[in-house]
Amino acid sequence: MTQTTRLKDQIVNATELQEQAPNVNRYHFAKTKGVKQPLASGDQKSKHPVLKGSILTERSASDVVIHMTNAIAMQDFMVETKIEPCVRIILFFEGENRFQYGPHSVTFHKDSQRAKVVTVREVAPCHMSIRNGDRRCGLYVSVSPAWFAEQGLNSAALEQRLAEHLSVSDWSLPRHLWLHARKLLDAPASSATAKLAREAFAMSLIAAWLDSLEEQSSEQAGHDSRQGLRFCQLLAQEESWSMSLEEIGHQLGMSAATLQRYAHDHLGMSLTQYLRKQRLAQACQVLYREHASISEAALLAGYNHPNNFSAAFKRHFGVSPNEVHQYSLNALLTRH
């Protein structure tokens, strides 16, 4: 299953292609342009050349799958398969791959020192079209989501990534791993030491990706901390209490969803609730200290109609605006 040679030395027929990609359910080969027929068991078509080059798929002793292709297509064909739940790290050096993952279309291009990381949470159908003359030079390393827990690898960043389905992200991997992968593809071999080298590379690749997740998580945590401080500083200023959510979001550079997340994290309530509370407290103070009218207090609190203001004021403080002088200001402001 794992014997490969240099590109110039090997012609891969359909039967050999199936042996090197055992997870593939079916191949379709074009008899004439636009007409695709499935490969049947024992079909004479199985002896026809499909690829010129090398292809290898193997599962290591540590249960990591590594797939390597360095070949040119010698006819049009389409691959149909089902992708089991996995994390797959894909490196391309030449050509491109066009995949259909369920409803999602993804094209992988050559990208120097950048890998694509695909996360599949549920079994998903996958289709890939290949044209005569297409060149493919790349590899992928794949493990199941359960593999990480079996290795004792757990983190919040990893759990978040594993929860995603059919997600595709870019990763700038270390240069030495990129060069190592290129070397493996240039001279694949079937010896025990070569297989060990591929497994060692796969483990190093996964470890480097996990390290990058932790670095991204730390950077995000630092960013969140700084943003949280800016959020709290702005909301502590009275000027912000009369601002709309859009104005606050624009000043902080945050979306509405992010604003609400920070509000729940730092204020213990929604931003709308917080602003209403602060505005009513301001209205209570002008009613008490400055003997403002109910209409004036209502406008300060953001209410156009005094009746609506009075109803909200009583829900919040337990007394009507006309009754504020029957209590101390401190008693009123500490009620809620």
MIGU-599579 format. One record per residue (C-alpha): residue number from 1; x, y, z; residue in one letter. Coordinates in nm, 4 decimals, padded with zeros to 6 digits. Each point is the difference from the previous one (the first is absolute). Last residue first. Example, Ala and Ser with C-alpha at 12.3 -4.5 7.8 and 13.67 -1.06 7.14 Angstrom:
REM residues 2
{2,{01.3670,-00.1060,00.7140},"S"}
{1,{-00.1370,-00.3440,00.0660},"A"}
***
This chain:
REM residues 336
{336,{-03.1397,04.8739,04.2120},"H"}
{335,{-00.1149,00.1441,00.3334},"R"}
{334,{00.3338,00.1710,00.0580},"T"}
{333,{-00.0912,00.3145,-00.1920},"L"}
{332,{-00.3243,00.0532,00.1919},"L"}
{331,{00.1494,-00.0453,00.3458},"A"}
{330,{00.2857,00.2339,-00.0885},"N"}
{329,{-00.2423,00.2655,-00.1177},"L"}
{328,{-00.1846,-00.0119,00.3325},"S"}
{327,{-00.3680,-00.0756,-00.0214},"Y"}
{326,{-00.3256,00.2004,-00.0067},"Q"}
{325,{00.1624,00.2395,-00.2446},"H"}
{324,{-00.0169,-00.2625,-00.2781},"V"}
{323,{-00.3802,-00.0328,00.0133},"E"}
{322,{-00.0994,00.1952,-00.3120},"N"}
{321,{00.2375,-00.2108,-00.2128},"P"}
{320,{-00.1975,-00.3118,00.1018},"S"}
{319,{00.1409,-00.2541,00.2447},"V"}
{318,{00.1353,-00.3560,-00.0346},"G"}
{317,{00.3297,00.1241,-00.1391},"F"}
{316,{00.0182,-00.1897,-00.3319},"H"}
{315,{-00.3625,-00.0809,-00.0702},"R"}
{314,{-00.0990,00.3456,00.1272},"K"}
{313,{00.2452,00.1747,-00.2325},"F"}
{312,{-00.1107,-00.2084,-00.2982},"A"}
{311,{-00.3663,00.0954,00.0564},"A"}
{310,{00.0884,00.3661,00.0575},"S"}
{309,{00.2117,00.0085,-00.3167},"F"}
{308,{-00.2774,-00.1497,-00.2102},"N"}
{307,{-00.2422,00.2584,00.1398},"N"}
{306,{00.2486,00.2837,-00.0603},"P"}
{305,{00.0181,-00.0784,-00.3749},"H"}
{304,{00.3166,00.0585,-00.2012},"N"}
{303,{00.2136,-00.2171,00.2265},"Y"}
{302,{00.3802,00.0137,-00.0198},"G"}
{301,{00.0779,00.0325,00.3714},"A"}
{300,{00.0752,00.3709,-00.0375},"L"}
{299,{-00.3259,00.0423,-00.1948},"L"}
{298,{-00.1963,-00.1633,00.2829},"A"}
{297,{00.1706,00.2151,00.2634},"A"}
{296,{-00.1057,00.3158,-00.1840},"E"}
{295,{-00.3584,-00.1261,-00.0376},"S"}
{294,{-00.0129,-00.1027,00.3667},"I"}
{293,{00.1013,00.3541,00.0989},"S"}
{292,{00.3399,00.0644,00.1542},"A"}
{291,{00.0214,00.0540,00.3753},"H"}
{290,{00.3760,00.0437,-00.0330},"E"}
{289,{00.1147,-00.2455,00.2628},"R"}
{288,{-00.2751,-00.2627,00.0048},"Y"}
{287,{-00.1349,00.0146,-00.3534},"L"}
{286,{00.3500,00.0582,-00.1377},"V"}
{285,{00.1283,-00.3034,00.1959},"Q"}
{284,{-00.2836,-00.2302,-00.1060},"C"}
{283,{00.0555,00.0897,-00.3626},"A"}
{282,{00.3685,-00.0909,00.0273},"Q"}
{281,{-00.0915,-00.3337,00.1612},"A"}
{280,{-00.2514,-00.0603,-00.2788},"L"}
{279,{00.2722,00.0630,-00.2572},"R"}
{278,{00.2437,-00.2353,00.1750},"Q"}
{277,{-00.2546,-00.2840,00.0210},"K"}
{276,{-00.1092,00.0452,-00.3613},"R"}
{275,{00.3656,-00.0094,-00.1131},"L"}
{274,{00.0636,-00.3209,00.1948},"Y"}
{273,{-00.3137,-00.1709,-00.1288},"Q"}
{272,{00.0870,00.0846,-00.3600},"T"}
{271,{00.3572,-00.1231,00.0540},"L"}
{270,{-00.1332,-00.3353,00.1157},"S"}
{269,{00.0730,-00.1048,00.3550},"M"}
{268,{00.2866,-00.1222,00.2196},"G"}
{267,{00.2043,00.3127,-00.0692},"L"}
{266,{00.3367,-00.1434,-00.1050},"H"}
{265,{-00.0796,-00.3354,-00.1661},"D"}
{264,{-00.3626,00.0781,-00.0902},"H"}
{263,{00.0972,00.3400,-00.1392},"A"}
{262,{00.3038,-00.1409,-00.1820},"Y"}
{261,{-00.2178,-00.2548,-00.1777},"R"}
{260,{-00.2611,00.2637,-00.0811},"Q"}
{259,{00.2591,00.2256,-00.1561},"L"}
{258,{00.1439,-00.2913,-00.1997},"T"}
{257,{-00.3425,-00.0788,-00.1473},"A"}
{256,{-00.0600,00.3647,-00.0911},"A"}
{255,{00.3348,00.0118,-00.1798},"S"}
{254,{00.2960,00.1749,00.1575},"M"}
{253,{00.2278,00.2838,-00.1144},"G"}
{252,{-00.0190,00.1667,00.3410},"L"}
{251,{-00.1348,00.3337,-00.1273},"Q"}
{250,{-00.2145,-00.1679,-00.2653},"H"}
{249,{-00.1480,-00.2456,00.2487},"G"}
{248,{-00.0838,00.2803,00.2423},"I"}
{247,{-00.1645,00.2021,-00.2760},"E"}
{246,{-00.1978,-00.3017,-00.1249},"E"}
{245,{-00.1163,-00.0831,00.3522},"L"}
{244,{-00.1305,00.3557,00.0325},"S"}
{243,{00.1739,00.2565,00.2198},"M"}
{242,{-00.1664,00.1727,00.2964},"S"}
{241,{00.1795,-00.2190,00.2533},"W"}
{240,{00.3335,00.0534,-00.1733},"S"}
{239,{00.0362,00.3567,00.1232},"E"}
{238,{-00.0280,-00.1222,00.3587},"E"}
{237,{00.3351,-00.1742,-00.0297},"Q"}
{236,{00.0304,-00.3435,00.1628},"A"}
{235,{-00.1215,-00.1581,-00.3253},"L"}
{234,{00.3090,00.1282,-00.1832},"L"}
{233,{00.2456,-00.1343,00.2578},"Q"}
{232,{-00.1764,-00.3363,00.0169},"C"}
{231,{00.0132,-00.0501,-00.3781},"F"}
{230,{00.3630,00.1134,-00.0237},"R"}
{229,{00.0933,-00.2507,00.2724},"L"}
{228,{-00.1922,-00.2778,-00.1747},"G"}
{227,{00.1765,00.0789,-00.3269},"Q"}
{226,{00.3363,-00.0330,00.1693},"R"}
{225,{-00.0975,-00.3292,00.1620},"S"}
{224,{-00.1557,-00.1309,-00.3208},"D"}
{223,{00.3219,00.0752,-00.1908},"H"}
{222,{00.2068,-00.1805,00.2615},"G"}
{221,{-00.2356,-00.2987,-00.0120},"A"}
{220,{00.0142,00.0042,-00.3801},"Q"}
{219,{00.3794,-00.0074,00.0061},"E"}
{218,{-00.0065,-00.2863,00.2480},"S"}
{217,{-00.2502,-00.1949,-00.2131},"S"}
{216,{00.2041,00.0610,-00.3149},"Q"}
{215,{00.3111,-00.1282,00.1756},"E"}
{214,{-00.1891,-00.3041,00.1282},"E"}
{213,{-00.1273,-00.0805,-00.3489},"L"}
{212,{00.3501,00.0441,-00.1447},"S"}
{211,{00.1372,-00.2536,00.2497},"D"}
{210,{-00.2669,-00.2473,-00.1111},"L"}
{209,{00.1064,00.0514,-00.3627},"W"}
{208,{00.3652,-00.0578,00.0908},"A"}
{207,{-00.0890,-00.3232,00.1805},"A"}
{206,{-00.2034,-00.1218,-00.2983},"I"}
{205,{00.2884,00.0651,-00.2396},"L"}
{204,{00.2530,-00.1625,00.2312},"S"}
{203,{-00.2187,-00.3111,00.0276},"M"}
{202,{-00.0336,-00.0202,-00.3789},"A"}
{201,{00.3759,00.0477,-00.0477},"F"}
{200,{00.0787,-00.2797,00.2453},"A"}
{199,{-00.2474,-00.2275,-00.1794},"E"}
{198,{00.1574,00.0773,-00.3355},"R"}
{197,{00.3498,-00.0642,00.1372},"A"}
{196,{-00.1140,-00.3341,00.1436},"L"}
{195,{-00.1331,-00.1001,-00.3425},"K"}
{194,{00.3322,00.0967,-00.1561},"A"}
{193,{00.1862,-00.2025,00.2641},"T"}
{192,{-00.2149,-00.3060,-00.0719},"A"}
{191,{00.0752,00.0253,-00.3720},"S"}
{190,{-00.2711,00.0819,-00.2536},"S"}
{189,{00.1373,00.3221,-00.1447},"A"}
{188,{-00.1231,00.3477,-00.0897},"P"}
{187,{00.2678,00.2254,-00.1536},"A"}
{186,{-00.1353,00.3371,-00.1030},"D"}
{185,{-00.3053,-00.0240,00.2211},"L"}
{184,{00.1969,-00.0538,00.3203},"L"}
{183,{00.2323,00.2864,-00.0884},"K"}
{182,{-00.2924,00.2373,-00.0555},"R"}
{181,{-00.1419,-00.0987,00.3388},"A"}
{180,{00.3338,00.0743,00.1672},"H"}
{179,{00.0203,00.3395,-00.1726},"L"}
{178,{-00.3441,00.0983,00.1293},"W"}
{177,{00.0853,-00.1346,00.3442},"L"}
{176,{00.3221,00.2055,00.0111},"H"}
{175,{-00.1909,00.3112,-00.1058},"R"}
{174,{-00.2339,-00.0064,00.2985},"P"}
{173,{-00.3705,-00.0143,-00.0967},"L"}
{172,{-00.2115,00.2938,-00.1041},"S"}
{171,{-00.3504,-00.1370,00.0578},"W"}
{170,{-00.3084,00.0748,-00.2060},"D"}
{169,{-00.3437,-00.1136,00.1108},"S"}
{168,{-00.2693,-00.2254,-00.1444},"V"}
{167,{-00.3085,-00.0883,00.2055},"S"}
{166,{-00.2129,-00.2983,-00.0957},"L"}
{165,{-00.1383,-00.0284,00.3525},"H"}
{164,{00.1392,00.1928,00.2962},"E"}
{163,{-00.0071,-00.1565,00.3476},"A"}
{162,{00.3571,-00.1260,-00.0465},"L"}
{161,{00.1233,00.3596,-00.0288},"R"}
{160,{-00.1649,00.1063,00.3246},"Q"}
{159,{00.1315,-00.3058,00.1791},"E"}
{158,{00.3503,00.0770,-00.1250},"L"}
{157,{-00.0109,00.3578,00.1278},"A"}
{156,{-00.1415,-00.1127,00.3360},"A"}
{155,{00.2800,-00.2500,00.0404},"S"}
{154,{00.0437,-00.3756,00.0095},"N"}
{153,{00.2714,-00.2322,-00.1270},"L"}
{152,{00.0197,-00.3165,00.2111},"G"}
{151,{00.0910,-00.2121,-00.3045},"Q"}
{150,{-00.3371,-00.1752,00.0084},"E"}
{149,{-00.1629,00.3423,00.0322},"A"}
{148,{00.1706,00.1134,-00.3214},"F"}
{147,{-00.0877,-00.3195,-00.1877},"W"}
{146,{-00.3722,00.0438,00.0688},"A"}
{145,{-00.0190,00.2711,-00.2672},"P"}
{144,{00.1340,-00.2510,-00.2545},"S"}
{143,{00.3396,00.0585,-00.1565},"V"}
{142,{00.1140,00.1148,-00.3457},"S"}
{141,{00.3261,00.1033,-00.1624},"V"}
{140,{-00.0196,00.1278,-00.3559},"Y"}
{139,{00.2378,00.0031,-00.2903},"L"}
{138,{00.0814,00.1921,-00.3121},"G"}
{137,{00.0973,-00.0067,-00.3650},"C"}
{136,{-00.2841,-00.0120,-00.2438},"R"}
{135,{00.0279,00.0666,-00.3719},"R"}
{134,{-00.3125,00.0015,-00.2137},"D"}
{133,{00.0670,-00.1345,-00.3504},"G"}
{132,{-00.3358,-00.1742,-00.0374},"N"}
{131,{-00.2425,00.1657,00.2356},"R"}
{130,{-00.0801,-00.0908,00.3592},"I"}
{129,{-00.3328,00.0599,00.1751},"S"}
{128,{-00.0319,-00.0611,00.3751},"M"}
{127,{-00.3146,-00.0906,00.1879},"H"}
{126,{-00.0433,-00.0313,00.3773},"C"}
{125,{-00.2936,-00.1207,00.2035},"P"}
{124,{00.0132,00.0912,00.3715},"A"}
{123,{00.0230,-00.2079,00.3180},"V"}
{122,{-00.0260,00.2433,00.2898},"E"}
{121,{00.2495,00.2306,00.1735},"R"}
{120,{00.2273,00.0724,-00.2957},"V"}
{119,{00.2761,00.2558,00.0578},"T"}
{118,{00.2169,00.0977,-00.2964},"V"}
{117,{00.3372,00.1680,00.0539},"V"}
{116,{00.1500,00.1523,-00.3139},"K"}
{115,{00.3757,00.0468,00.0045},"A"}
{114,{00.2117,00.3018,-00.0753},"R"}
{113,{00.3758,-00.0104,-00.0632},"Q"}
{112,{-00.0414,00.1024,-00.3628},"S"}
{111,{-00.3594,-00.0358,-00.1167},"D"}
{110,{-00.0822,-00.2330,-00.2895},"K"}
{109,{-00.3747,00.0082,-00.0340},"H"}
{108,{-00.2800,-00.1797,00.1829},"F"}
{107,{-00.3488,00.0576,-00.1360},"T"}
{106,{-00.2979,-00.0495,00.2296},"V"}
{105,{-00.3675,-00.0421,-00.0870},"S"}
{104,{-00.2331,-00.0479,00.2985},"H"}
{103,{-00.3357,-00.1793,-00.0196},"P"}
{102,{00.1472,-00.3361,00.1136},"G"}
{101,{00.3737,00.0485,-00.0411},"Y"}
{100,{00.0470,00.0629,-00.3746},"Q"}
{99,{00.3707,00.0063,-00.0734},"F"}
{98,{00.2096,00.1627,-00.2724},"R"}
{97,{00.3703,-00.0686,00.0399},"N"}
{96,{00.2786,00.2180,-00.1383},"E"}
{95,{00.3341,-00.0392,-00.1697},"G"}
{94,{00.3397,-00.0048,00.1718},"E"}
{93,{00.1283,00.0149,00.3579},"F"}
{92,{-00.3175,-00.0578,00.1992},"F"}
{91,{-00.0173,-00.0775,00.3725},"L"}
{90,{-00.3158,-00.1261,00.1718},"I"}
{89,{-00.0564,-00.0448,00.3747},"I"}
{88,{-00.3075,-00.2140,00.0645},"R"}
{87,{-00.1907,-00.0077,00.3287},"V"}
{86,{-00.2466,-00.2837,-00.0123},"C"}
{85,{-00.3572,-00.1243,00.0013},"P"}
{84,{-00.0258,-00.2449,-00.2933},"E"}
{83,{00.0107,00.1360,-00.3517},"I"}
{82,{-00.2232,-00.1876,-00.2413},"K"}
{81,{00.1219,-00.0681,-00.3502},"T"}
{80,{-00.0600,00.0714,-00.3658},"E"}
{79,{00.2939,00.0619,-00.2329},"V"}
{78,{-00.0395,00.1313,-00.3541},"M"}
{77,{00.2077,-00.0819,-00.3050},"F"}
{76,{00.1555,00.1569,-00.3073},"D"}
{75,{00.3043,-00.1800,-00.1376},"Q"}
{74,{00.3772,-00.0192,00.0477},"M"}
{73,{00.0039,00.1978,00.3254},"A"}
{72,{00.3502,00.1172,00.1012},"I"}
{71,{00.1558,-00.1147,00.3264},"A"}
{70,{00.1557,00.0757,00.3356},"N"}
{69,{-00.2585,-00.1067,00.2558},"T"}
{68,{00.0529,-00.0693,00.3701},"M"}
{67,{-00.2519,-00.1137,00.2612},"H"}
{66,{00.0836,-00.0295,00.3694},"I"}
{65,{-00.2409,-00.1544,00.2486},"V"}
{64,{00.0889,00.0155,00.3694},"V"}
{63,{-00.0893,-00.3013,00.2156},"D"}
{62,{00.3267,00.0054,00.2019},"S"}
{61,{00.1166,-00.3135,-00.1840},"A"}
{60,{-00.0373,00.1949,-00.3219},"S"}
{59,{-00.2829,-00.0177,-00.2499},"R"}
{58,{00.1119,00.0117,-00.3605},"E"}
{57,{-00.1011,00.1577,-00.3293},"T"}
{56,{00.2441,00.0356,-00.2880},"L"}
{55,{-00.0097,00.1322,-00.3537},"I"}
{54,{00.2852,00.0313,-00.2471},"S"}
{53,{00.0323,00.1158,-00.3577},"G"}
{52,{-00.1964,-00.0389,-00.3179},"K"}
{51,{-00.3650,-00.0364,00.0851},"L"}
{50,{-00.2958,-00.1807,-00.1539},"V"}
{49,{00.1554,-00.2593,-00.2304},"P"}
{48,{-00.2496,-00.2592,-00.1223},"H"}
{47,{-00.0078,-00.3350,00.1755},"K"}
{46,{-00.3174,00.0844,00.1956},"S"}
{45,{-00.1700,00.0778,-00.3330},"K"}
{44,{-00.0094,-00.3746,-00.0587},"Q"}
{43,{-00.2633,-00.0065,00.2732},"D"}
{42,{00.0737,-00.2621,00.2665},"G"}
{41,{-00.2085,00.1840,00.2567},"S"}
{40,{-00.1840,00.2828,-00.1685},"A"}
{39,{00.1361,00.3545,-00.0446},"L"}
{38,{-00.2878,00.2407,-00.0282},"P"}
{37,{-00.0729,00.1735,-00.3296},"Q"}
{36,{00.0254,00.3693,-00.0816},"K"}
{35,{-00.1092,00.1590,-00.3248},"V"}
{34,{00.0870,00.3700,-00.0438},"G"}
{33,{00.2860,-00.0661,-00.2384},"K"}
{32,{00.0166,-00.3643,-00.0970},"T"}
{31,{00.0768,-00.3045,00.2082},"K"}
{30,{00.0461,00.2131,00.3105},"A"}
{29,{00.0858,-00.1964,00.3117},"F"}
{28,{-00.2033,-00.0048,00.3203},"H"}
{27,{00.1598,-00.1237,00.3202},"Y"}
{26,{-00.1938,-00.1380,00.2952},"R"}
{25,{00.0003,-00.0355,00.3774},"N"}
{24,{00.3427,00.1432,00.0776},"V"}
{23,{00.1267,-00.0940,00.3470},"N"}
{22,{00.2401,-00.2570,-00.1479},"P"}
{21,{00.2085,00.2652,-00.1777},"A"}
{20,{00.3213,-00.1795,-00.1006},"Q"}
{19,{-00.1808,-00.3218,-00.0912},"E"}
{18,{-00.2536,00.1917,-00.2053},"Q"}
{17,{00.2782,00.1707,-00.1939},"L"}
{16,{00.1673,-00.3344,-00.0584},"E"}
{15,{-00.3174,-00.1311,-00.1622},"T"}
{14,{-00.0401,00.3163,-00.2084},"A"}
{13,{00.3526,-00.0112,-00.1426},"N"}
{12,{00.3030,00.1800,00.1392},"V"}
{11,{00.2968,00.0482,-00.2353},"I"}
{10,{00.3273,00.0223,00.1891},"Q"}
{9,{00.3619,00.0987,-00.0677},"D"}
{8,{-00.0022,00.3704,-00.0849},"K"}
{7,{-00.1859,00.1046,00.3153},"L"}
{6,{00.2355,-00.1784,00.2367},"R"}
{5,{-00.1065,-00.3222,00.1701},"T"}
{4,{-00.2767,-00.1159,00.2302},"T"}
{3,{-00.0717,-00.3090,00.2108},"Q"}
{2,{-00.2516,00.0653,00.2780},"T"}
{1,{-00.2786,-00.2426,-00.0727},"M"}
***
